[in-house]
Structure formats: C-alpha cells, structure tokens
C-alpha cells in the first residue's frame, strides 16, 4: 500500500477510522442477515458509518 507516504499520525488515524467503518458495516450486514427485527439496527449502524465517512472526507 502506498499510504505510508502520509505522516505517521495521520496515516494511523485514517486506518483506525476505516477499520471502524468496516467493522460497523460488517456487524450491520450480519445483523440484517440474522434477523429481520434487528435489520433496523443494521440499517442505523450503516447510516452512522456513512456519516463518519462523510465527516472524514470533508
């Protein structure tokens, strides 16, 4: 990966955020698959991760 050119602290910050978003999205999709009742939670989690992504890209 060519991300190493970034300053260390910034690079780690981006990585942590990306990993967090990935985990949240994964949990959300898993919940959606498991139960229809918890689909709401999954959708909400995906909205949250999307909001975080939007904030980081700004």
ZAMARGU-4260 file (C-alpha; in steps of 0.2 Angstrom, whole numbers, plus 5000, padded with zeros to 4 digits):
<rodrens>
0) 5000/5000/5000 | 5006/5017/4996 | 4998/5026/5011 | 5015/5026/5020 | 5020/5042/5012
5) 5007/5051/5024 | 5013/5057/5041 | 5013/5043/5053 | 4999/5050/5065 | 4988/5055/5051
10) 4990/5038/5042 | 4985/5029/5058 | 4970/5040/5061 | 4964/5036/5044 | 4967/5017/5046
15) 4958/5017/5063 | 4943/5026/5055 | 4942/5014/5040 | 4944/4999/5051 | 4930/5005/5062
20) 4919/5009/5047 | 4922/4991/5040 | 4918/4983/5057 | 4902/4993/5059 | 4896/4989/5042
25) 4900/4971/5044 | 4891/4970/5060 | 4876/4979/5052 | 4875/4967/5037 | 4877/4952/5048
30) 4863/4958/5059 | 4852/4961/5044 | 4855/4943/5038 | 4852/4936/5055 | 4835/4943/5060
35) 4823/4954/5051 | 4819/4963/5068 | 4837/4968/5070 | 4838/4975/5052 | 4833/4992/5059
40) 4849/4992/5070 | 4859/4986/5055 | 4852/5000/5044 | 4855/5013/5058 | 4873/5007/5060
45) 4876/5008/5041 | 4869/5026/5042 | 4881/5030/5057 | 4896/5023/5047 | 4891/5033/5032
50) 4890/5049/5042 | 4908/5045/5049 | 4914/5043/5032 | 4907/5059/5026 | 4914/5068/5041
55) 4932/5061/5037 | 4931/5065/5019 | 4927/5083/5022
</rodrens>
